[in-house]
Amino acid sequence: MSALPPPLPRDRDDVPGRLNAQLQEDTLVAAMSEMVDRYSRNFPQHRASAGAHTHPTPKAKLGGDVVLLTGATGALGSTLLAQLVSNTDVSRVFVLNRRSPTGVPLVRRQMDAMAEAGFEASKLVRSPKVVLLETDLPDDRLGLSDEVYEEIRTSVTHIFHNAYLVNFNVPLSGFEPNVRTLRHLIDLALASPHPTPPRLLFVSTGDVWSKKPDLDGPVPEVLTPAKYATRGGYGQSKWVCEHVMANAAKTTPLRPIIVRVGQISGGRNGAWNAHEWFPAMIRSSTYLGCLPILEQDIRWIPVDTVSQAMIEMRDSPFTVHQLEHPRPVHWNAVMHPIARTLHLPLVPYAEWLGRLERSGRSLKTQARSKHSNEHGESDEQSENLNESEEETKRKNPAWTLVAFFRGIRPHRSQTPWRTAVGQTVFGMEHALSQAPCLREERLARLGGEDAVKWLEFWRRVGVLDWGVRASL
Ligand SMILES: NC(=O)c1ccc[n+]([C@@H]2O[C@H](COP(=O)([O-])OP(=O)(O)OC[C@H]3O[C@@H](n4cnc5c(N)ncnc54)[C@H](OP(=O)(O)O)[C@@H]3O)[C@@H](O)[C@H]2O)c1
């Protein structure tokens, strides 16, 4: 019997598939470019007020920079607020937060966020430097009253635009309010009466490189062609924002600062949002009874360093900056201490993933039969499975991200310029030249101490369950 012919090389065997993929990419690029064009129309002219060149700047008048910060209730935003307030070169911080959907008062929410991140919340939030505001950012004039808008317009020297919907399942159109907010901030900056508009720093993401260009090395700190940013609405929308800012810089005196951030890890007290992929992986591992081995380097950067670096970059002469840990470590550097602390064995990634895949099914079955037994119902009768879904999310959160975990590459590739979760390795010349906090003597490599702090934080906030194990 003759052997089967060898498979055709991938790029020759599926012409319709490739044409279809190209068509999809072209459609996405067209939508992204159309959005850039729409939000790049009619930038206002910047007009310094008469005598602005001779009048003292707000910095001189107030004894420091006046910063507008958006989105201070999240992980990075609350750290930025704490560090800006403590910075003696900053005299005032206007904070724009979106409204709470549940009506929790603004000050309470801000204090809770900062306390969770390990800061002296009350002292910082009540500092005379801080002006806390709650508003609808995508509305005209950022939803602010004329009086407040005027106060900000005439005094602000730096804008840190951090607020953003962080959701990887939303298409580009769902991020349009975020793009609109960015445009309102550009308009605000250009309406400044100062000789030069305030610097506008935008927190962007490595997802603008979601498709790796054919480069044998880290990706450079330049604006990316649209085709490299087409994977997912989140990265597409950040690409749109970057390009709207770049267009403003071509025709006005605005000098934007784009800071693309890689994976952010927990900060000074280990606080790391328990719903992100890595915390979910660890939380589920206590349930699955094992931790995964990955032959990969990690370049995660603690949130305090991200915040400090941004503050140090606020007068940068460059436009694009890329920020991740400049000194990577092997996965084992954090995973071995986690395994020791949790008393869990390390297993090949494929085995961990197999257990995760089986666990989702088994958890649902367990919850279904528990519910049936407790209520004397047959499986068919027990329709209320909301409880089981909640339980699945709590004990085994990685199950809800199983598609993401299927995409992880456990082995080192020949070109090590992509991390396990598909992020590209950043070139960082601009970032390193502007942010002394990234230097070797100031920023330690990630290691066991960090990993144990993350575990302690997840345990403290009640999401790391060390007792319950599945029988898989
Ligand atoms: N975490 C990372 O690894 C990472 C990596 C690259 C870039 N980034 C960027 O870093 C920034 C902060 O991220 P984070 O990790 O600190 O996220 P986070 O904890 O979810 O905080 C996001 C902040 O933005 C606000 N926000 C969310 N959706 C909004 C919307 N639709 N309109 C206005 N405000 C909204 C949140 O307000 P509520 O508290 O009201 O929800 C919160 O203040 C974002 O721009 C994100 O894209 C993060």
The ligand as an SDF file (V2000), in Angstrom:
LIG
                    3D

 48 52  0  0  0  0  0  0  0  0999 V2000
   -4.5450   45.1680   33.1810 N   0  0  0  0  0  0  0  0  0  0  0  0
   -3.6810   45.0290   32.1740 C   0  0  0  0  0  0  0  0  0  0  0  0
   -2.9060   44.0550   32.1260 O   0  0  0  0  0  0  0  0  0  0  0  0
   -3.6390   46.0770   31.0740 C   0  0  0  0  0  0  0  0  0  0  0  0
   -2.7630   45.8810   29.9990 C   0  0  0  0  0  0  0  0  0  0  0  0
   -2.7150   46.8500   28.9870 C   0  0  0  0  0  0  0  0  0  0  0  0
   -3.4750   47.9910   29.0730 C   0  0  0  0  0  0  0  0  0  0  0  0
   -4.3190   48.1660   30.1180 N   0  0  0  0  0  0  0  0  0  0  0  0
   -5.0990   49.4170   30.1530 C   0  0  0  0  0  0  0  0  0  0  0  0
   -4.9110   50.0120   31.4290 O   0  0  0  0  0  0  0  0  0  0  0  0
   -6.0480   50.7860   31.7730 C   0  0  0  0  0  0  0  0  0  0  0  0
   -6.5200   50.4210   33.1590 C   0  0  0  0  0  0  0  0  0  0  0  0
   -6.7410   49.0370   33.2000 O   0  0  0  0  0  0  0  0  0  0  0  0
   -6.9920   48.2610   34.5710 P   0  0  0  0  0  0  0  0  0  0  0  0
   -6.3140   46.9440   34.4430 O   0  0  0  0  0  0  0  0  0  0  0  0
   -6.6830   49.1480   35.7120 O   0  0  0  0  0  0  0  0  0  0  0  0
   -8.5600   48.0010   34.4270 O   0  0  0  0  0  0  0  0  0  0  0  0
   -9.7200   48.1120   35.4820 P   0  0  0  0  0  0  0  0  0  0  0  0
   -9.2440   47.7490   36.8370 O   0  0  0  0  0  0  0  0  0  0  0  0
  -10.8670   47.3910   34.8770 O   0  0  0  0  0  0  0  0  0  0  0  0
  -10.0510   49.6950   35.4800 O   0  0  0  0  0  0  0  0  0  0  0  0
  -10.6470   50.3120   34.3890 C   0  0  0  0  0  0  0  0  0  0  0  0
  -11.0710   51.7270   34.7580 C   0  0  0  0  0  0  0  0  0  0  0  0
  -11.8000   52.2620   33.6480 O   0  0  0  0  0  0  0  0  0  0  0  0
  -13.1660   52.4900   34.0430 C   0  0  0  0  0  0  0  0  0  0  0  0
  -14.0550   52.0720   32.9670 N   0  0  0  0  0  0  0  0  0  0  0  0
  -14.3510   50.8120   32.5870 C   0  0  0  0  0  0  0  0  0  0  0  0
  -15.1980   50.8270   31.5540 N   0  0  0  0  0  0  0  0  0  0  0  0
  -15.4420   52.1320   31.2780 C   0  0  0  0  0  0  0  0  0  0  0  0
  -16.2390   52.7880   30.3280 C   0  0  0  0  0  0  0  0  0  0  0  0
  -16.9380   52.1070   29.4300 N   0  0  0  0  0  0  0  0  0  0  0  0
  -16.2580   54.1310   30.3500 N   0  0  0  0  0  0  0  0  0  0  0  0
  -15.5410   54.8260   31.2480 C   0  0  0  0  0  0  0  0  0  0  0  0
  -14.7670   54.2520   32.1960 N   0  0  0  0  0  0  0  0  0  0  0  0
  -14.7180   52.9200   32.1910 C   0  0  0  0  0  0  0  0  0  0  0  0
  -13.3880   51.6540   35.2850 C   0  0  0  0  0  0  0  0  0  0  0  0
  -14.4570   52.2010   36.0240 O   0  0  0  0  0  0  0  0  0  0  0  0
  -15.4060   51.2960   36.9630 P   0  0  0  0  0  0  0  0  0  0  0  0
  -14.6360   51.0880   38.2430 O   0  0  0  0  0  0  0  0  0  0  0  0
  -16.6170   52.1390   37.1400 O   0  0  0  0  0  0  0  0  0  0  0  0
  -15.6500   50.0130   36.2380 O   0  0  0  0  0  0  0  0  0  0  0  0
  -12.0260   51.7800   35.9530 C   0  0  0  0  0  0  0  0  0  0  0  0
  -11.9110   53.0230   36.5980 O   0  0  0  0  0  0  0  0  0  0  0  0
   -7.0870   50.5490   30.6740 C   0  0  0  0  0  0  0  0  0  0  0  0
   -7.0150   51.6170   29.7430 O   0  0  0  0  0  0  0  0  0  0  0  0
   -6.6060   49.2590   30.0270 C   0  0  0  0  0  0  0  0  0  0  0  0
   -7.0020   49.1960   28.6790 O   0  0  0  0  0  0  0  0  0  0  0  0
   -4.4180   47.2400   31.1250 C   0  0  0  0  0  0  0  0  0  0  0  0
  1  2  1  0
  2  3  2  0
  2  4  1  0
  4  5  1  0
  4 48  2  0
  5  6  2  0
  6  7  1  0
  7  8  2  0
  8  9  1  0
  8 48  1  0
  9 10  1  0
  9 46  1  0
 10 11  1  0
 11 12  1  0
 11 44  1  0
 12 13  1  0
 13 14  1  0
 14 15  2  0
 14 16  1  0
 14 17  1  0
 17 18  1  0
 18 19  2  0
 18 20  1  0
 18 21  1  0
 21 22  1  0
 22 23  1  0
 23 24  1  0
 23 42  1  0
 24 25  1  0
 25 26  1  0
 25 36  1  0
 26 27  1  0
 26 35  1  0
 27 28  2  0
 28 29  1  0
 29 30  1  0
 29 35  2  0
 30 31  1  0
 30 32  2  0
 32 33  1  0
 33 34  2  0
 34 35  1  0
 36 37  1  0
 36 42  1  0
 37 38  1  0
 38 39  2  0
 38 40  1  0
 38 41  1  0
 42 43  1  0
 44 45  1  0
 44 46  1  0
 46 47  1  0
M  CHG  2   8   1  16  -1
M  END
$$$$
